[in-house]
Amino acid sequence: MSLHTSAVERLCLRDIPLSSYSTYGIGGAANYVALPETIDDLTALYQDCKQKGLPWYTFGMGSNILFPDQPSKDMVFISLKRFTELKVDRGKWFVSAGTPMSMLSLMGLSGGTDLLDFTFLLPGCLGAGIYMNAKYNQGQICDIIDTVYYIDLSSPSLSVQSIHSSACDFAYKQSIFQHHPWIIVGADLSVPVQSEEQIQYMSSLVPVWKDRGNHPSSLPHFFSFFLGEVHALAGNGFATPQSMLDVIKYRTGKRHFDYPSCGSVFKNNYDYGVATGSLVEQLNLKGLEHGGAIISPHHGNMILNQNQAKASDILYLMDVITEAIERKFGFVPEPEIVLV
Ligand SMILES: Cc1cc2nc3c(=O)[nH]c(=O)nc-3n(C[C@H](O)[C@H](O)[C@H](O)COP(=O)(O)OP(=O)(O)OC[C@H]3O[C@@H](n4cnc5c(N)ncnc54)[C@H](O)[C@@H]3O)c2cc1C
């Protein structure tokens, strides 16, 4: 390959359906999709896009995104899901942005701490988990982060900068990263490294995930991979804790991995005080279908792609829910999924 090949030419797949990169299984063909595995490649892509005047969109596993049926022809879609790296430095874990959050729970289990259990079977990569401040029950990503590393896309050098978690303005599904052109490249965890065995186990898991765990963005595949790993750990003497068994029970009970979806479509309105899913249930909207999409009969705040749904089908059902909630309960629910 010529030394002068540009990063976009070198790293982009061409004419790729975005549906393969979203757990919704929705999204038309994109002209450019890149899966950089290092910070150098990621930075080179941004530099090249800037030079060529191409717009870009950065994402992770696509488990909180609704891609358009007809993506913009010039847009370079950059998924960080192959940028998976774990490093130990002075007793602290550095975890790269593309590492699945669920892998953190295995780190905790193999290291004898329960602080990371809440990330078990939480779809998505750490970068987006920080961006969205992902949560499960009482656990939030911000609780386990010490320092976040990011690229400021407005700075010409695109050098990596750092920010302590106390300055990240974390709140319910909120972070400072939603208000700046900053791309998270990784973070130091506040959970210390426990043992050499833990480092070895985690280091061996990364290539396995890269090889067979993370392509395409399929929920059943994600579920079976991490279920398999937790069983393997149990076979090696690390018994699955009750908290993780509860996660399996909850998520399988709500059928989280049966159909393509992006999880909860709307945020909960804590001022109102009732979960959005319960409001949808009170409105008798569970099970409502449009095109290939359906409001989950098992969870009022999930809209499933049950049969080759289009983005427009999901948007239609979101509008129905929004209007009904506003009419009956007097507020407009805020979307949680990101509409690209
Ligand atoms: C079945 C199911 C269950 C779910 N359950 C939960 C749950 O219990 N709790 C919860 O919080 N969420 C839940 N989600 C939603 C999802 O898991 C989280 O929002 C997760 O953080 C998304 O990760 P991702 O890598 O897929 O992000 P993506 O969907 O790829 O991206 C989401 C957003 O983050 C931005 N982003 C991604 N990476 C970066 C980065 N490195 N730097 C800056 N911005 C970035 C993107 O631009 C986009 O705006 C669920 C989803 C599904 C499908």
The ligand as a Gaussian input file, in Angstrom:
#p B3LYP/6-31G(d) Opt

LIG

0 1
 C      -31.147000      -4.531000      25.671000
 C      -30.541000      -3.238000      26.160000
 C      -30.530000      -2.938000      27.507000
 C      -29.964000      -1.736000      27.951000
 N      -29.941000      -1.499000      29.296000
 C      -29.369000      -0.353000      29.747000
 C      -29.281000      -0.093000      31.153000
 O      -29.692000      -0.889000      31.992000
 N      -28.721000       1.087000      31.539000
 C      -28.233000       1.999000      30.639000
 O      -27.702000       3.036000      31.057000
 N      -28.284000       1.775000      29.308000
 C      -28.839000       0.628000      28.845000
 N      -28.890000       0.385000      27.501000
 C      -28.384000       1.402000      26.570000
 C      -26.883000       1.242000      26.240000
 O      -26.420000       0.023000      26.729000
 C      -26.043000       2.348000      26.856000
 O      -26.538000       3.621000      26.513000
 C      -24.570000       2.282000      26.422000
 O      -23.843000       3.239000      27.138000
 C      -24.391000       2.517000      24.925000
 O      -23.114000       2.078000      24.550000
 P      -22.731000       1.950000      23.000000
 O      -21.273000       1.686000      22.908000
 O      -23.609000       0.987000      22.337000
 O      -23.029000       3.445000      22.512000
 P      -23.565000       3.918000      21.101000
 O      -25.009000       3.563000      20.981000
 O      -22.672000       3.436000      20.040000
 O      -23.431000       5.499000      21.253000
 C      -24.269000       6.202000      22.153000
 C      -23.854000       7.677000      22.202000
 O      -22.555000       7.788000      22.768000
 C      -21.700000       8.553000      21.907000
 N      -20.372000       7.966000      22.034000
 C      -20.071000       6.660000      21.836000
 N      -18.763000       6.451000      22.086000
 C      -18.250000       7.660000      22.425000
 C      -16.947000       8.091000      22.782000
 N      -15.922000       7.240000      22.843000
 N      -16.759000       9.401000      23.079000
 C      -17.802000      10.275000      23.021000
 N      -19.061000       9.916000      22.676000
 C      -19.280000       8.617000      22.394000
 C      -22.298000       8.365000      20.519000
 O      -21.929000       9.422000      19.653000
 C      -23.776000       8.352000      20.830000
 O      -24.228000       9.668000      20.959000
 C      -29.420000      -0.817000      27.027000
 C      -29.419000      -1.137000      25.663000
 C      -29.968000      -2.341000      25.227000
 C      -29.931000      -2.676000      23.766000

